[in-house]
Amino acid sequence: MNLLIRDALPGDIPEILSIYSEYVLHSNYTFEYDVPTIEKFTERFLNITALFPWIVCEIDGKVRGYAYGSRAFERIAYQWDADVTVYIEKDFHGLGIAKRLYQVLHHFLKEQGYYNLYAVITAINLPSIGFHRSVGYNDIGLFHKTGYKRGEWLDVLWMEKQLRTNYGVPEAPVSYKSLDKCMTAEVFREGSREA
């Protein structure tokens, strides 16, 4: 298996959207009802990647999973918090792809200056909850019957991971695009190596 972790590119959007569409159409793991159009998804991608990393796992030349960070909250005092997202193609679960993606994503988000990461997970998604706990996320709140999809009311679990423990006066986070390219290339190489 030839595995590569790398930056997502606009040309990857159809493959990324194909992975995501399966979750939209056949699960309650995302609260979107309809698959976004390629135009809307491209706009989402460009808005997120203006500041945050969006990375993919390519196996044998095809995107099989992706992860990205995004703004957790709107107010300026929350600027050191990021939301994280990961999706893996169904047939590639259990291969450690999500863990590799998160190791790389967490490294980049810490380098950017983020302190706290949040994952918002449908409470029936036990595999995702277990995975997030295994990589250091802790439960912080359960929102009861907060979403309705596919004929049922759904609870949502909020989880958090602290990237930094020194809570002095922080500098504002920097854009992902401003990170040192040699450092990011090395992180991608490490993430792509066989476990």
NURO-37515 format. One record per residue: residue in three letters; x, y, z of N, C-alpha, C in turn. Coordinates in steps of 0.001 Angstrom, whole numbers, padded with zeros to 6 digits, always signed. Atoms other than C-alpha are relative to their C-alpha. Layout:
BEGIN
ALAXYZXYZXYZ
...
This chain:
BEGIN
MET+000847-001184+000000+000000+000000+000000+000887+001240+000000
ASN-000760-001236+000133+001471+003328-001114-000813+001136+000597
LEU+000769-000992-000754+000281+005919+001445+000743+001317+000027
LEU-000577-001337+000001+000868+009658+001251-000936+000960+000722
ILE+000738-001078-000650-000285+012398+003652+000535+001301-000593
ARG-000428-001242+000655-000227+015797+001956-001095+001048+000116
ASP+001005-001059+000078-001996+019119+001584-001080-000378-001015
ALA+001079+000127+000986-005387+018938-000085+000146+001118-001023
LEU-000064-000958+001101-005502+020690-003435-001394+000166-000600
PRO+001322-000157+000621-008475+022131-005320-000375-001163-000920
GLY+000277+001143+000866-008144+019223-007762-000487-001234+000744
ASP+000459+001127-000817-008899+016824-004861-001471+000127+000404
ILE+001343-000253-000511-012300+018358-004166-001020-001040-000459
PRO+000984+001031+000364-014333+015850-006248+000154-001285+000817
GLU-000196+001211-000801-012740+012897-004377-000380+000230+001460
ILE+000364-000332-001380-013133+014632-001000-001519+000044+000139
LEU+001464-000111-000051-016770+015443-001745-000658-001368-000154
SER+000525+001357+000144-017367+011839-002823+000024-000740+001337
ILE-000087+000618-001330-016160+010615+000600-001057+000602+000911
TYR+000931-000679-000899-018228+013223+002440-001452-000309-000348
SER+001391+000223+000418-021380+012584+000391-000570-001296+000556
GLU+000473+001264-000583-021587+009004+001697-000488+000209+001432
TYR+000406-000298-001379-021789+010357+005254-001278+000838+000027
VAL+001201-000834+000057-024377+012980+004301-001228-000856-000326
LEU+001146+000755+000502-026628+010511+002480-000354-001226+000830
HIS+000234+001314-000611-026231+007363+004572+000312-000080+001488
SER-000285+000045-001437-025483+008379+008167-000576+001227+000684
ASN+000329-001155-000823-026367+010716+010992+001255+000597+000614
TYR-001262-000481-000558-022708+011521+011585+000288+001443-000385
THR-000022-001420+000333-023016+014874+009812-001445+000466-000014
PHE+001368-000507-000075-026051+017083+010242-000440+000687-001290
GLU+000476-000496+001292-026165+018209+006616-000995-000991-000575
TYR+001010+000858+000624-029234+016852+004844+000344-000312-001455
ASP-000252+000124+001439-028105+017420+001255+001492+000124-000283
VAL-001403-000089+000422-024753+016875-000425+000219+001381-000616
PRO-000265-001308+000603-023248+020290-001180+000363-000147-001481
THR-000438-000015+001390-022766+021167-004821+001518+000149-000022
ILE-001448-000144+000128-019197+021107-006072+000408+001464+000176
GLU-000298-001424-000132-019340+024922-006222-000020+000430+001472
LYS+000108-000357-001424-020495+025269-002590+001129-000641+000805
PHE-001063+000686-000731-017974+022694-001389+001357+000634-000296
THR-001238-000694+000357-015165+024454-003276+000099+001310+000770
GLU+000013-001246-000775-016183+027729-001613+000338-000286+001464
ARG-000297+000409-001377-016101+025978+001792+001495-000306+000139
PHE-001417+000367-000006-012662+024540+001002+000893+001243-000036
LEU-000829-001202+000144-011234+027909-000058-000091+000889+001235
ASN+000155-000793-001219-012665+029701+002994+000812-000595+001145
ILE-000724+000659-001087-011175+027137+005380+001505+000094-000229
THR-001444+000042+000266-007781+026902+003672+000641+001385-000082
ALA-000579-001340-000083-007357+030675+003759+000792+000167+001297
LEU-000676-000101-001289-006243+030177+007392+000469-001344+000553
PHE-000235+001291-000650-006287+026475+008309+000542-001053-000965
PRO-000405+001138+000843-004703+023240+007058-001183-000893-000334
TRP+000927+001044+000448-006816+020790+005068+000904-001036-000666
ILE-000944+001003+000480-004914+017559+004474-000747-001261-000433
VAL+000608+001241+000498-005622+014285+002694+000963-001161+000200
CYS-000769+001233+000059-004474+010692+002866-000286-000632-001348
GLU+000106+000607+001327-003814+009334-000600+000577-001410+000090
ILE-000481+001378+000030-003497+005573-001010-000041-000480-001440
ASP-000123+000469+001382-002274+004196-004306-000597+000999-000984
GLY+000399-001050+000937-002991+007536-005977-001416+000511+000137
LYS+001386-000443-000167-006563+008025-004677-000217+000503+001425
VAL+000300-000552-001326-007785+010198-001784-000977-000926+000710
ARG+000823+000932-000782-009183+007875+000911-000443+000579+001332
GLY+000399-000649-001237-009514+010278+003838+000526+001417+000026
TYR-000446-001384-000119-009130+013893+004863-000298+000524+001394
ALA+000206-000667-001283-008931+016141+007906+000329+001474-000169
TYR-000302-001429+000038-008950+019869+008505-000356+000656+001325
GLY+000369-000855-001113-009097+022539+011156-000849+001139-000520
SER+000809-001164+000367-011534+025425+011162-000290+000813+001253
ARG+000310-000884-001113-012709+028269+013334-001045-000659+000898
ALA+000942+000618-000936-014427+026958+016474-001121+000957+000376
PHE+000974-001008-000431-016193+030179+017486+000337+001321-000674
GLU-000188-001230+000765-016622+033628+015985+000680+001132+000765
ARG-000520-001151-000737-015702+036093+018760+001531-000053+000099
ILE-001455-000120+000060-012093+037339+018812+000696-000675+001183
ALA-000640+000604-001176-011362+036057+022338+000145-001517-000140
TYR-000090+001439+000256-011837+032507+020973+001035-000351-001075
GLN-000841+000229+001181-009175+032894+018282+001039-001105+000172
TRP-000984+001062-000242-006894+030267+019920-000635-001393+000021
ASP+000739+001259+000022-009556+027543+019560-000270-000404-001448
ALA+000297+000506+001348-010023+025341+016490-000901-001223+000095
ASP+000835+001177+000162-012608+022808+015452+000744-000957-000927
VAL-000669+000969+000870-011308+019580+013890-001027-000946-000617
THR+000880+000881+000759-012900+017312+011318+000844-001048-000694
VAL-000665+001063+000743-011870+013953+009879-001058-000926-000589
TYR+000858+000974+000666-013594+011663+007369+000875-000987-000767
ILE-000729+001066+000680-012326+008337+006045-000980-000787-000860
GLU+000835+000840+000864-013733+006380+003111-000321-001314+000713
LYS+000510+001131-000789-015807+003512+004524+000884-001246-000087
ASP-000781+001228+000170-013688+000672+003095+001422+000115+000546
PHE-001354-000206-000498-010530+002167+004636+000033+000294+001500
HIS+000011-000133-001463-011612+002338+008286+000891-001076+000608
GLY-000779+000985-000742-009372+000572+010798+001442-000157-000448
LEU-001379+000093+000494-006088+001171+008951+000925+001035+000642
GLY-000814-001025-000649-004871+004009+011178+000112+001295-000774
ILE-000079-001208+000826-005501+006686+008540-000394+001234+000799
ALA+000457-001160-000782-007439+008992+010892+001070+000418+001000
LYS-001050-000313-000979-004671+008763+013490+001153+000730-000669
ARG-001090-000665+000729-002001+009686+010932-000400+001423-000387
LEU+000467-001331+000396-004089+012580+009636-000015+000946+001200
TYR+000064-000854-001186-004676+013900+013157+001385+000329+000541
GLN-001353-000306-000471-001000+013601+014133+000576+001176-000782
VAL-000501-001080+000852-000104+015821+011196-000793+001284+000247
LEU+000852-001176-000205-003076+018168+011657+000296+000663+001343
HIS-000283-000560-001328-002402+018597+015394+001341+000727+000017
HIS-001314-000646+000060+001253+019394+014695-000120+001382-000643
PHE+000129-001276+000706+000332+022112+012221-000787+001019+000817
LEU+000820-000928-000782-002375+023630+014435+000780+000541+001202
LYS-000837-000470-001110+000048+023804+017360+001026+001008-000505
GLU-000967-000936+000582+002679+025452+015143-000644+001339-000345
GLN+000705-001239+000331+000071+028002+014075-000292+000841+001239
GLY+000258-000740-001224-000497+028945+017719-001324-000309+000661
TYR+001269+000370-000636-003741+027176+018621+000259-000717+001319
TYR-000111+000576-001332-004297+026062+022207-000985-001153+000227
ASN+001062+000963-000288-007564+024127+022269-000652-000477-001289
LEU+000681+000582+001144-009124+021746+019764-001324-000586+000469
TYR+001324+000519-000323-012788+020756+019711-000482-000921-001109
ALA+000645+000925+000932-014530+017810+018081-001457-000106+000421
VAL+001434+000058-000250-018317+017813+017804-000526-001237-000722
ILE+000267+001331+000553-019583+014266+017307-001405-000452+000376
THR+001306+000594-000301-023032+012721+017001+000221-001136+001001
ALA-000257+000926-001104-023332+010654+020185-000181-001472-000373
ILE+000134+001398+000437-024361+007504+018274+001225-000469-000782
ASN-001206+000339+000773-021019+007612+016414+001086-000499+000958
LEU-000911+000546-001006-019254+005388+018937+001417-000244-000523
PRO-001380+000157+000488-016279+004545+016678+000781+001323+000015
SER-000682-001287+000007-015454+008247+016291+000296+000476+001417
ILE-000222-000394-001395-015877+008922+020004+001176-000787+000581
GLY-001108+000827-000477-013583+005999+020835+001326+000422-000595
PHE-001228-000456+000656-011036+007178+018291+000497+001295+000623
HIS-000426-001283-000559-011000+010738+019636+000534-000166+001423
ARG-000530+000253-001353-010564+009474+023197+001405-000600-000090
SER-001304+000670+000126-007633+007327+022000+001118+000956-000394
VAL-001027-000973+000394-005825+010397+020623-000014+001235+000904
GLY-000152-001033-001014-006273+012512+023741-001135+000985+000178
TYR+001148-000888-000197-009696+014158+023480-000808-000467+001208
ASN+000829+000278-001167-011888+014382+026589-001414+000512-000218
ASP+001398-000425+000071-015677+014603+026846-000170+001262+000845
ILE+000253-001214-000781-016809+018067+027923-001469+000372+000067
GLY+001421-000338-000088-020533+018181+027251-000836-000804-000967
LEU+000935+000733+000843-023486+016264+025904-001226+000865-000213
PHE+001175-000790+000360-026196+018210+024094-001104-000986-000393
HIS+001060+000988+000177-029425+016221+024308-000967+000399-001111
LYS+000983-000165+001077-031646+015822+021247+000118+001375-000666
THR-000275-001325+000555-030039+018821+019598-000068+000041-001523
GLY+000111+000052+001454-030271+017638+015976-001012-001055-000413
TYR+000992+000960+000519-032930+015857+013912+000374-000344-001431
LYS-000347+000433+001349-031979+013794+010876-000427-001447-000182
ARG+000370+001369+000368-033246+010654+009142-000971-000623+001003
GLY+001080+000509-000835-036260+010344+011449+000301-000157+001470
GLU-000258+000121-001436-034588+010642+014848+000674+001245+000559
TRP-000677-001059-000740-033526+013196+017423+001329-000546+000490
LEU-001359+000467-000259-029793+013010+018073+000702+000858+001044
ASP-000867-000673-000962-027513+013861+020976+001340+000286-000681
VAL-001308-000369+000524-024191+015551+020249+000976+000131+001166
LEU-001056-000060-001003-021003+015103+022268+001070+000985-000442
TRP-001133-000892+000229-018444+017891+022504+001209-000588+000709
MET-001251+000499-000558-014855+016799+023086+001080+001055-000211
GLU-001081-000978+000132-011680+018825+023617+001353-000652+000221
LYS-001403+000399-000199-007931+018396+023444+000804+001288+000153
GLN-000873-001158-000178-005419+020897+024802+001333-000277-000690
LEU-001284+000104+000694-002417+021427+022544+001130+000613+000808
ARG-001000-000719-000782-000615+023721+024983-000485+000112+001440
THR+000365-000146-001407-000519+023987+028747+000453+001334+000576
ASN-000470-001301-000462+001241+027352+029071-001005+001067-000425
TYR+001041-000967+000324-001612+029831+029281+000406+001407+000428
GLY-000414-001380-000236+000359+033082+029459-000705+000907-000998
VAL+000561-000926+000983-000308+036040+027178+000317-000559-001391
PRO-000265+000661+001280-000740+034427+023740+000186+000981-001151
GLU-000060-000729+001264+000294+035700+020359-001127-000504-000887
ALA+001079+000407+000905-002379+035613+017668+000472-001153-000884
PRO-000378+001083+000910-002404+032396+015630+000352+000542-001383
VAL-000408-000392+001351-000772+032608+012219-000694-000891-001023
SER+000583+000782+001087-002050+031369+008894+000823-001254-000269
TYR-000695+001232+000370-001203+027808+007897+000986+000258-001131
LYS-000848-000269+001159+000229+029173+004652+001305+000699+000371
SER-001216-000711-000416+002809+031173+006640+001010-000917+000687
LEU-000928+000918-000664+004378+028083+008258+001169-000334-000913
ASP-001216+000349+000726+007884+027077+007244-000241-001225-000893
LYS+000279+001080+000961+007638+024891+004123+000887-001217+000223
CYS-000871+001152-000282+010637+022738+005084-000555-000803+001168
MET+000582+000676-001154+008995+021954+008432-001251-000779-000411
THR+001226+000693+000389+005637+021108+006853+000325-001216-000870
ALA-000385+001136+000848+007336+018878+004258+000494-001161+000850
GLU-000515+001058-000883+009112+016957+007040-001141-000649+000784
VAL+001159+000550-000720+005864+016536+009006-000798-000915-000920
PHE+000698+000853+000967+004187+015161+005877+000788-001298-000245
ARG-000817+001216+000191+007100+012752+005339-000162-000963+001175
GLU+000154+000835-001203+006842+011504+008935-001382-000659+000014
GLY+001367+000520-000016+003054+011107+008649-000247-001060-001064
SER+000191+000936+001109+003396+009166+005398+000809-001287+000159
ARG-000821+001204-000186+005967+006657+006696-000824-001150+000530
GLU+000683+001201-000515+004857+003101+007372+000134-000050+001526
ALA+000000+000091-001463+003900+002591+011015+000776-001218+000457
